[in-house]
Amino acid sequence: MRLETRGKLKWRLDKAMSRRKSEELIEAGRENRSASNLPSKSSDCPLKRAEVHVLSAFSTHTAYASNAGGGGERVLWTAIAALQRTEPDVVSVVYSGDTDASKSEIIKKVSARFDISLNPSSLHFVFLDSRWLVEDKTWTMFTILGQSLGSMYMAWEAMSKLIPDLFIDTMGYAFSFYVVNLMGGIPVGAYVHYPTISTDMLERVRSRKIWHTNTETVSSSAILSKVKLFYYRIFMYYYARSLRIARFLMVNSSWTKNHVDAILQHSDPLLDAFSVIPPFLFLRSPNAGFTHAEIVYPPCDTRETAKFDLQGRESIIMSVAQFRPEKDHAAQLCAFYHLLTMYPGHTASVKMVLLGGSRNTGDAERVEGLRKLARDLKIEDRVQFIVNAPYSEMLDLLSRASIGMNTMVDEHFGINVVEYMSAGVIPVVHASGGPLNDIVIPINGEPTGYHADSPETFAEALHSALTLSSDEDLAIRKRARRWALHRFSEEEFEKGWQASGWRRYLFAR
């Protein structure tokens, strides 16, 4: 659908917002018409060049985005900021579950956390009441299925309030594509940070390996493992179908691309036969014909970190990551414990700082569990926790720290690792996923950091980084910074975003 005037856009958005939000938006609409000299809603004058197009993004956790410090949230705000600079006739609308926040509050938090300035006149929010349907705590069993069904209901609420010209999902809710396609009949695109399900997850269930997505209760039972494997098989089938609805797909790393490409090409003859039977016909949707996704590395704001001195660093091992279970902060504490046990000479001089966002009570409880682990390991006097820190405090720590850790297995990208490197912090990362294949890679045969896969090997890597000669230390910091500034800048992200083809689908309508 093409919008003919900004006045009409204002009217539709007014219907989508609560009474409190509408007053704020009405004033913004007046400013828009005044600034652009466009006809009002009552005018019969048709628009020619200055047509208004609405691009909507799915982000149910906008307040978390500004408080929690996730790299995925930076993608959303960087993309919107770039659109506002380059496409003045595009209005960005974010579907958000933060019903207790105002537009101005969210914009201020984004500025404080990410140092990204957003123009409120071309950015609006449609607030949704159904966010609880996609939260972890709502689904203690069959979590990915429950959240996916919840996202479909949430998409129904979103489309009931406002149907845009183009819908881009940045949260990973691929099952929402079914509803958007059915209700809105509009093009859909996505930036995929990590697949909801992957072949790795199926293999862990098949091999009965304990993981945060495969509990000991299931892995210890052959029957439960077979049931869960069949459940995953069905889910994978319909997840693949949902991704194929998209007209364009961007992914954040080669690890994610390999998995998404495999999913796009996934087939299951048995389930194909069942898909022609009601009610499965509902999930038969148009196939855009995609068999592969395009890598667009997420943006890292290197403007400030690139200025930091590479010499005179303190003996600080830091971690920047949300306090989510998959980030495996416990492994960092265990690695630090092994470092101090294996090399007691570091005990008096080296300190560990864990900085990250806490999104909810579950994260807060996890932080308390980590504090207890530090006490049990008797390293609490050498460990500091910084929760929901402002951007300025994170920058200060990056300017002083020597080493940055990332212990997540199969980290889809690892924007915190890029931040380490641009700041001159030597990365020590898990030997998997994006950090292994895309970020901490040799440059002309010379290392830009260290890889490890166990507390003991992490301890060895930390010791090696802490005992480099002055020349070796400076050389590795320089190499890491040059690579980060060259490959993972906001400018490179914006180039990739523009090359995805989203404009073709928005302006063709």
N, C-alpha and C positions, 0 to 999 in steps of 0.2 A: 504494500500500500504506500502511496506517495502522499505526503502532506503538502497542502497547497499554501498555507500561511503559517507564520509563527503564532498568530492568534488562535488558529485551529489546534496547533500543538499545545498551546497553553490550556485550551479548553479540555483536551483529552487528558492531559496530565493532571489537571485539577480533579477530574473524576477518579484518577488513579491514586490520589494522595488523601491522607486524612485531612480533617478540617484545619488542624493546626499547621500542617505542611502546606496546604493550599494557599494560605495567606502569604507565605513566604514565596511561593512559586508565582503567584499573580504579579507581585512586584517585580520579580525577575523577568516575567513576560513583557511587562510594560517597558522595562529597560531595554530588552532585546529589540522591540519594535522601534523604540526611539533611536537606538544606536544604529540599527541597520536600515532605517527609513522604509520598512516594509509595510504593506497595507495591513490594516487590522482585520479581525475576523469578519466584520460586517462588509468589508470592501469587496466589490466584484472584480477588481483589477487582478488579472492573472499574473502569477509570478513567471518570470522568464529565467534569467541566469541565477537569481538568488533564491532558488528553491531550498526548502529545509528538509533534511533527511534525518531520520532518527535511527541511531545505532544503539542497541541495548546490550549490556553485559550482565551476566549472571554472577553476582557476588553476594552470597548470603551472610557473609561475616565481615562487613566493612569496618566495624569498630575493632574487631580482632585484627584486621589488616593494619590498622594504625598502632595498635598496642602490642601485638605479638611479634612483629618484626619478621614475618615470613617473606622469603624471596618470591613466592608465588603471588602475593598481594602486590609486590612492587611491579610485576608485569601489568596488572590491571591499571594501576595509576599512571605508570609511564606511558602506556598506550593511549590513555585518555588525554594526558597532557600533550602528547604528540599530535593527536587529532585536533585538539583545540588550536594548536599553532598552525597546522597545515591545511585544515579543512574548516573554515569558518562557518560553512553552511550545514555542518553536521552537529546535531545535538546528541550528546551521550546521555543515556539513561541507565542507571544501575539499579537492578532489582536487589533490594537489601532486606535482611531480616532484623536489622537493628531499629526496631520500632521506638525505642526509647532515646534515639539520637536524632539530632537535626542535621540538615545538610551542612550548615556552617560548622557544627561541632566535628563532623567527620572530616571536612576539608582541613580544619585546623590540626586535627590529629595526624592526617596524612602529611601535612607540611612539617610537623614536629618530628615524626618518626622517619620519613623518607626524604625530607627536604625537596618535596615535589609541590610546586604551586599549581593550583587548579582554578580555572575561571568559573565561578558559580553561575554565570549567565548562560552557559551552554552545557552545564552539567546538572542533571536532576536525578532524584531517587524515587523509586516506587517501593514503598515499604510493605513487606509481606509478613503475615501473621503465622505462617506455617513452618518457620525455620526449625522448630523443634523436631519436625519429622525427618530431618537429615542429620541430627546430632547423634553422636555415639551412644550417649546415655539412654536414648530412646529405644535402642535396639540391642539388647544384651545377647540375643541369639539371631542368627541369620542377618548379620549386620549389613553386609553390602547389599543384600536383597531389600531389606527394610529401608535403607537409605535411598536406594534407587527408586523404589516405589514412592517414597516420600518426596523425592525430587520431581517425580511426575505430577504429584498433587500440587507441589509448589509451583511448577511450571503452569499448571492450570490456573492457579491463583494469579500468577504474573500475567498470563495472556488475557485473563478476564479483566484485568485493570488497564493494561496497555499493550497493544500489538505494535511492535516497531517495524521498521523497514528491513532490518537485518539483526539477527540475534547471534551473539558470540558468547559462548560458554568459556569461562576461565576458571571454573571451580571443579571441573571433572564430573559434572552431572550429565553424562551422555544419554541416559534414559529420558531426560527432559526433551530430547530432540523429537521423540515420538509425538509428544503433546504439542510442542511448538509447531511442528509440521502439520498436525491435524487441525489445530485451532486457528493458527495464523496463516498457514500456507506461504510462509516467508523463508528466504534462504537462511541456513544455519551454518555457522563456522565454530571452530573451537581452538583454544590453545590448551594442549594437554600437558600437564606437569608430570603425571604418572598414570598408567592405566589402572582402572578400578580392579581389574583382575588380570593376571599374567600367566604365562606358561610356567614361570618359576613357582607361582603359588600352587598350581596344579601338581607340579612335580614334588613339592614339599608334602602335600597331602598324600600323593601316591607312595612316596618313600617313608611316610609316617614320621617326618621330622618335626620336632617341637619348634614352634615359632610364635611370634606375637599374633599371627593370623591362623595358627594351628595349635590349639591348646593341648596339654598333656592328656586331658580326658579323651580327646578325639584321636590323637596320635597313638595312644596305647591300645586302642580298640580297632581290630580289623573290620568289624561291621560298620562302626561309625565312620571310619576312614573311607570305606566304599560308598556309604551314603553321601558323605560330604563331597567326594570326588564326582558323583553323579550330579549333585547340586551345582558344583562348580562348572560342570560340563554344560548344563542348561544355561547357567548364567553367562558363560563365555559366548555361547551361541547368540543370545539376544543382545549382549553387549556389542558384539561384532556388527550385528544388524543396525544397532543404533548409531555407531560411529560412521557407518556407510551413508547415513542420511546427510552428513555434513558435506557442504560444497567445497570447503577447504579445511585442512587440519595442520596446525603448527604444533611442534613438540620441542621440548627444551634440551634434548641431548641425544646422543647416538644410542644410549641405552634405551631411552623411551621410544625412539624411532624404531629400533629393532623389534621391540615388543608390540608396538602399535601396528607396525606393518604386518607382523605375524597374525595379529588379531583381525586386521582387515581382510586377510586372505584365508581366514579360518572357515572351514565348512564342516558340516555334520549331516550326512545323508539321512540318518534316522530322524533327526529333528526337522530336517527339511520336509519330510513326509508329514510330520505332525503339524507343521506350520500352516497347512491348508485347512485345518479343522478349527471351527469356532471354539473358544474365543481367541485362539491364536492368530486369526486373521487380522485382528486389531493391530498386531505388531508387525504385520507385513507392510513395509513402507518403501517409498522410492529409494532407489540405490543411486547415489551420485556417481558411482563408478570409480571411486578412489581405491587404489591398492597400496598407496604409500603416503606418508606424511613428510612434511618439510621441517628440517631443523631450523629453529630460530632461537638462538641462545638468549636466555633472559638477561635483562639489563642489570648492570652493576654500576652504581653511582661512584665513579672513581675521582670525581672532581676534588674532593677534600683529601681522600686517602692517598692520592698520588703525590701530595705535597709533603707527606711525613718523611722525616729523616730516617735513613736506613741504618744508621749507626747509633751507638749508645743505647741499645735496647735493654730493658730490664728482664730479669729471669722469670718471666710470666708465661705460663702455658694457658691459653684462653680457649674458650668454646663459645660460639655464638649460634644458638639454635633454640627453637621453641621447645618447651618441655613436654614433648610428645613421646609416646612409648617407643616409636620406631627410631628416634634419634639416639637411643641407647646411651644416655648420659652415665649410666652405671658402669659401662665399659670404660669410660674415660676415667672415672674414679679408680677403677681396678687397675688400669694402666698406670695411673699416677702412683698408686700404692706399690706396684711392682717396680717402678722406677726408683722410688725411695728405698725399697728393700734391696734391690739388686745393686744400686749405686748410692750408698748412704751419704756420699759426699755432697749430694744435691739437697739433702734434707734442710739445711739451714738457709739455702739461698733461693730455692725454686718455689714458686707459688702457683696454684691453679685457680682460675676464675671462670665460673660457669655463668654466662649471661644469656638470658633468653626470655621469651614471652610466655606468660601463663594465661590461657584463654578462658579457663573455667575451673570449677572445683576439682575436677579430675586432675588437671595439670597442677593445681596447688597441692593436692595430696601427693602427687608424684615428686614435687620438690621436697616436701617434708620427708618422703621416703629416701631421697638422695642424701639429705642432711643426716639422716640416721645411718645410712651406709657409710658416710664419711666418718661418723663417730665410731662405728663398729670397726672400721679399718684403721682407726686412730690417726687419721690425717686431717681431722677437722680444723686444726689450727693452721693448716697450709692451704685450705680450700675456702673460697669466697663465692657466695651465690648472689647474683644481681638479677632481680626479676622485674620485667616490664620497664626497663631502663629507657630514658629518652635517647634520641639519636646522638646528642652531643656526648653523653656518657660513653656510648659505644665507640664513638670516634676517638675519644681520649684513651680508651683502653687499647684500641688498635694502634695508636701512635706509640704506645709504650711496650707492648707485648713482643716476645721473641718468637713464640710458636703458637699456631692455631690448630685445634683438633677437630676432626669430624669422624665419628665412629659408626655412623649409620651404614648398615649393609644394604647394597643396591640403592644407594642414594640416587634418585632420578637425575638430579643435576648437582646441586651443592653451591648455591649462590654465596653462602658464607665463606666457602673456600676461595672464591674469586675475591671477596672482600679482604680476606687474609693476604692474598698475593699482591693486590694493588696497594695495600697498606704497608707492604714490606715485611709481613709476618710469615715465617716459614710454615707451610702447611704439612701436617702429618695426618693422613686420611686413610680410610678403609680402602683396601684394594679391590674395589668393585664399583659398578655404576659410573655415573658421570665423573666423579673425582679421579677415577682411574683412567677412563677412556677419553675424556674431553678436556679436563682442566689441568691436573698435575701430571703433565706429560713432558718428556725430554725435549729440549730445544737444542738443535744441532748436537744431539748426543749428550747434552749436559742436563743434570736434574734440576727440576723446579720445586722439589719437595720430596716427601717420603710416603711410602705405602706400607700398610701393616694389616694383619687379619686376626690378631689375638692380643690379649693383654700383655703377654710377654714380648711379642714383636713390636707392639706399640711402645713399650718401655725402652726397647733397644733403639727404636727410631728417635724417640725423644732424647735419649742420651746422646746419640750421634749428632742431632741438631744442636744440642746444648754445648757440645765440645768441639765444634768446628773452629778452625783457625780463623783469624780475623779476615784474611783474604777470601777464604772459602765462604765464610758467612756472608760477606758483602756481595760476593759474586752470585750466590744462589738467590738472594733477595732481589738483586737487580734483574736477573733473568725472569723470576716469577712476576715481578711488576710489569716488565715490558710485555710479557705474554698476556697478562690480564688486561692491560690498557689497550692492547691491539685487538684482542678477540672478543671481549665481553663488555664493551662499552654500551652506553645508551644509544649512541649513534648507530652501532652495528645492529642492535635490536630493532631500531626504527626502520632501518633498511630492510631487514627480514620481514617485519610486520607489513610494510607497504608492498613487498613482493609477493605476499600470500594471495593477493587477488581479491581482497575484501571489497575494494572500491568498485570492481566490476559488478558485484552483486547488489551493492547498495544503490549506485547511481543508475543502474539499468532499470530500476523499478519505477 
